[in-house]
Amino acid sequence: MSQPLSNQVALVTGASKGIGRAVAVALAQAGADVAINYHSNQDEAAAVAAEVRGLGRRAILCQADVASQEAVEAMVRQTVEQLGQLNIAVTNAVYSDREPFYSANMAGFRRTIDVTMWGAFYTLRAAANQMIAQGGGGSVVVISSPHGYIPVPTAMAYNMSKAAIDHMARTAAIELVDHRIRVNIVHPGWIDTPGERKFVSEEELARAGRMLPWGRLGQPEEIARGVVFLCDPASDYMTGSAILIDGGNTLPWWAKGGVGVPR
């Protein structure tokens, strides 16, 4: 197996399950050592670390609430102290509640923004500062969402956060070009992750998957492949880019056959 990320160190936030877990493993398969961030799922994070080590790569656990700037900066320091450097950062950690904005519990609304928007920013900022100090460039991948441009109802705080980090990533990309630090975005579609079970049942999830253009939900490993592609030195000419991996979900599939097409 090709290992284009050999001798590199990656930090992945929200890496104990779902997309974050798949990204951590895929980066290790590509040759990187991995710092695995988690908030509360220590056992699951430890299982990810064991899988990374089983691939012959180093792994450390970094417990931190990414909504805290101090905690994120300490996590980056821990990564460098234990793994020697930081070359790749993937901002993946999220939180989301689903309620109409006009009646939403504001604690949950703010928590969504604190983790999903501020957490991504704190990670980007701390990682960029470390990469600048090291010299030699680096790669940051921001896991965003089509929620950034599709106003999904009952998800206003999440929608707002994802729209914000899209623009954050592009702004960072132009600000960091002189440091040869690339910043790119991945927009996953509807992915089969444990987090989806917070909002729908297994039966509803299966039914929704069948309704999508590609006839199924995406898998976390499919998103992880996109992340590895962006981090690969062979993708050096990509910065400020966004990759959409959604099985056609953002296409106007509801208009197939002319049904619903505006006249």
Buried (B, 14 or more C-beta within 10 A) or exposed (E): EEBBBEEBBBBBBBBBBBBBBBBBBBBBBBBBBBBBBBBEBEEBBBBBBEBBBEBEBBBBBBBBBBBBBEBBBBBBEBBBEBBEBBBBBBBBBBBBBBBEBEEBEEEBBBBBBBBBBBBBBBBBBBBBEBBBEBEEBBBBBBBBBBBBEEEEEBBBBBBBBBBBBBEBBBEBBEEBEEBBBBBBBBBBBBBBBEBBEEEEEEEEBEEBBEEBBBEBBBBBBBBBBBBBBBBBEEBEEBBBBBBBBBBEBBEEBEEEEEEEEEE
